[in-house]
């Protein structure tokens, strides 16, 4: 076989082949700019519109499989499902829902930000609240994989339009870290708190894969949903001014820094996932909700604190930091809800789409069945 190499003859032969292909395309498709461009896209994979759409198929147009919606519509056409750990369940806020307290309780509060958010918008399919105190991201994946009937991820349905998820604090061991920082002799055990940095950073890195897997699982179960990934708040003032129990100013600043660093990782994961959705012209979204400064002026050291202070338990195996320590009060949860509501209204800063077929099928009966 003769190879078309460099040189004038090779260039002419390539040009002739391209002209012949264009003539074939002109005969095979309607003689329009869009028709030729679309055929060229299909055959060569180049010259395609953003998102893989054929040129001439405007996003959101009648011949697009997607339906463009404003941010609130994209969040409320179906049902809202709240997932996560104690910061999302409302542990520490009081007003717990019946049957959610006790030794193994999830401590879901009527004052938690998911409850407040559900009351702020008219979700066509209602509200599902499955966030649970003490839960880890790894546990969410494990229970879903085992088909556990109480699995948080298992509650997601085809007609879920909004998912809020606050997870990772328990994977990082926030409570054990705080316990190590506080239950010590400050003048004898200096450096013990910040000495945990290597272990905390290692757990952060390990959680990256867990978070990616959770995002993928949510997207697989509810591709049309807006997934709002909720971060964690700063516990101490931006510039601590004195000791808090056994925590030095340096300890407080270090703990703030660890929360901020973890939020940065959550934000990066959400941005990366949403970028992929946008580039592929897909439906749904993944968005980060920043609550790091939501309690500004009302941190745990403030007179009007929106966080529970340290609560110690004297148990048989030693003094323990109670689970509700450093968790938002009802006022703190209200501040979270304001951040979440703003994100619902603002959206991800790009066009949002849902599948036409999914929305068309989301009638009252289908929505009710999907949330059960």
N, C-alpha and C positions, 0 to 999 in steps of 0.2 A: 504494500500500500504506500502511496506517495504521501509524505508528510508535508503539511502546509507550514513551512518554516518562515524565517524572516526574509526580507527582501521585497522588491516591488511586486513580483509575481504573487507572493503569498498575500500581500495586502490587497491586491486586486481581487483575488479569489474570495477572500473573506468578505470584501465589500459586495461582491456579486451575490454571495450566499445570503447576506443580510437583506439585499434588495429583493431577492426571490422570496424570502420569508415574509417580507412586508406585503408583497403582491398576493401571496397565499392568504394572509390575514385579511387583506382587503376584500377578497372574494368570499371568505368564510364568515365574516361578521358584518353587521350593518356598517355602512360607510359613514361613520361618525367618529369624532375625536375620541369620545368615551369608549366606543366599541373597539377601536384599534388599541387604545391604551389598555383596556381591560384584557384583551386577548394577549397582548404583549406581557402583561403582568402574569397571567395564568401560565404562559409557556416558558417565560424566562425567569420569573421571580423578581424582576427589576421594574422600576417605574410604578410600583404599587402605591396606593394611598396609605397614609399613616394608619396603623392598627390592622393592616392586612386587608382592608376593604378595597374593592375594585373602585377605580376612579369613577366619579359620577354618583356613587352611593353615599350621599351626605349622611354623617352620623345623625341619628334620630329621625331621618326621613321615613316616608311610608314604606319604602322597600328595605329598610334596615331592620334586622331581627331584634334590635335593641330599642328601648323607649327612653328618651331623655327625660329626666325629672329634676326639679329643683331639690336642694338638700333635704328640706323637711318632707317633701313627698317621698323621696327615696328612702327615708328612714321610717315612714309611718304607713306605707301601703299594706304592710303585713303585721307581724307581731314583734314585740321587743323582748329579748331574752337577756337577762343579766347573769353573767358568770364571774367567778373569781374567788378570792380568799376573804379574810376577815375585814379588810378595808372596804370591800365591795358588799359584804353581807350586812355591814353595819354593826359588827361586834364593838361594844363600847358606847353605842348611841342610845341604848335603852329601847323601850317600846317594841320589844321583840314579838314576832308573830307567834301565834299558838303552835306548840309542837316543835319549836326550833331551839329550845334551850336544853340544859342538862349536860351531863358529862361528854356526850358525843354530839351535842347539838351544833347546828350551823349558825345560830344566833343571827337570824335575819331580822332586820329592824324596819319598822314602818317609816322610820326617819332616815334610812340609808339613801344614798344618792340614786340608786336604781328606782326605789319607790317614789321618790320625788320627781324623777325624770318621767316616770310613767304617768304621773298626774299632770305634767306640763304639756304633753302632746297627745293628740287623738290617734292612738295606734289602732288601725282597722282590725287587727287580730288580737288585741289585748296584750297582756304583760305576763311573762314567765320569770320567776325569781328563783334561781338555783345556786347562787353564790353561797359559799360555805366556809365558815371559820376553820382555820388550820389547814385548808387544802393547799396542795402544791401543784405546780404545773405538771410535773411528772405523774402525779396521781390522776389528774384529769385525763391524760393520755392512756394510762394503764386501765382505768375503769372503763373508758370508752372501748378500748381494745378487747376487754373481757366481756363486753356486752352487759355490764352492770346496769340494772334498771334505774339506779339512782345516779348514773354518770351524768355529770354536768353537760358534757359535749353531746350526750345522747338526747338532750332536750331540744337541740337545734333541729328545725324542720325546713322543708322546702320553701315555706312561706314566711320564714324569719326575715324581716327587713332590717332590723337593727340588733346588733350584739354589742354589749359592753363587757369588757374583760379587764379585770385588775388582778394580776397574778405575778408571782415570782418572789415576793417577800419571804415566804416560808422556804422556798428553794434556796435562797441565800442565807437563811437562818437568822433573820432579823432579831427574833426573840432571844435565841441563845447568845447572839452577839451582844445585845443589850444587857443580858444577865451577866455575862462575863465582865462587861464594862462597869456595871453598877454594884454587883455583890462582891466587893473587894475592899481592902483597906487602901485608900487613896495614897497615903504617905509611904506605904510599904510596897504596894503593887503597881507603882507607876509604870506606864508603858504597856500594861496588859491589854488595855482596850485597843490601842492602835496597833498592837502587836498581832492582831488578827487580820491585818490587811492582806497578806498573801493568801490566806484561806478564803477570805471574802472574794477577792479578785478571781481566784480559781473557780469558785462557785458561779460567779457572774459569767465567766467564759463558758462554763458547762451549760448554763441555762440558755445560751444563744440557740443551740440546736433544739432544745425543748420548746422554746418560743416559736421557732420556725415551724416545728411540727404542729403546734397548736393552731397557728394561723392557717396552715395548709388544711388541717382537719375542719376548721370552721368554714373555710372557702369551699371545701369539697361538699360539705353538708348543706350550705346555704350560699351558693355563689353570687346571688343577687344582693346579699345583705351588706350593709355598711358595718364594718367591724371597728369599734372604737376601743383602742387599747389605752387604758387609763394608768397613768403613772402613780408615783407616791409623793407625799408632801414632805417639805422640810420640817423637821421636828423642833429645831432650835432656831433662835434668831440668826440672821445672816452674819451678825457680828456679836457673838455671845459676850456678855459683860461680867459674868461671874460663875461660880460653881453652881451646879444643879445636883443636889445630893452628893454623890461621890464622883460625878462627872466634871472634869476640869473644862476650862474654856477650850483647850486644845482637843479634848475628847469630843466635845459638842461639834466643833468645826469639822473634825474628822468624820463623824457620823453624818453630818450634813453632806459632806463631800461624797461619801459612799452612796447616799440616796441619789444625789445629782448624777453621779457616774452611771448608776443603774438606769435612771430615766433616759440618759443619753443613748444607752443601748436599746431600750425599748423604742425610743423615737426612731433610731436608725433602722430597726427591723420593720417598723410600720412603713417608713418612707420607701424602703427597698421593695417591700411587697406591693405597695400602691403604685410605684413606678412601673413595675412589671405589668400590673393590671392595665394601666393607662397605655403603655406601649403596645400591648396586645389588643387594645380596643375592646377589653372585656367589661363585664358588668360588675357592680359592687365596688367596694373600696376597703382600704385598711388605713385608719387614721389614728394619730396619737393625741391623747388629751392630757395636756400638761397641768398638773395640779401642784407642782413643786412649791409655788408661792401662794397657793390658795389660802393658807392659814397665816399669811404675813401679818405680824402685829398681834397674833393670837396663838403663838407657839406655846409649847408646854411650860415655858418659864414665865409667860405673861400672866398678869392678874386676871384678865378675862381670856383665859385659854380655851381654845376650841379643841384641845386634845386632853384626854385623860392623863393625869400625872402618873407617876410610878406607883404601882400597887404591888406590895410584896405579900407573898403567902408563906407562912411558916408550916411547911409540910414535913412529913417524917423523913424524907430524903434530903432535907435542907431547905433553906430559904429559896423561893422561886419568884420570878417576876410574873405577876398575873397576866393572863392573856390579853386583857383589855388595856393594859398599860400602853401609853403612846398611841392609842387609837382615837380617831376623831369622835367627838361628842356629836349630838344632833346638830349643833351649830356648824361644826366642821363638815359634817356630811352635807349640810345645806350649801356650803361654799363649794364643795365638789360638784353638787348638782348644777350650780350656776355655770361652772366650767363645761360640764357635759352638755347642758342645754345650748350654750353658745356654739359648741362644736357641731351639734345637730343642725343648728340654723345656718352656720357658715359653710359647712362641707369641707372637702379637701382642697379647695382652690382650683378645681378643674370640673369639667362636665361629668355628671353622674348618669349612669345608665342602668336599667334593669331589663330583663328579658320580657318581651311582649307576651310570649306564651305564658310565662309564669304569672304575670300580673293579670292577664285575662282569666286564668284559671283560679285566681285567688278570691273566690266568692265566699260568702259568709260560712257555708257549710265546710268548705275546704280549710278555711282559716281556723274554725273551731276544732276540726279534726286534727290539724297540724299541731296545735298547742297542747292537746291532751297527752 
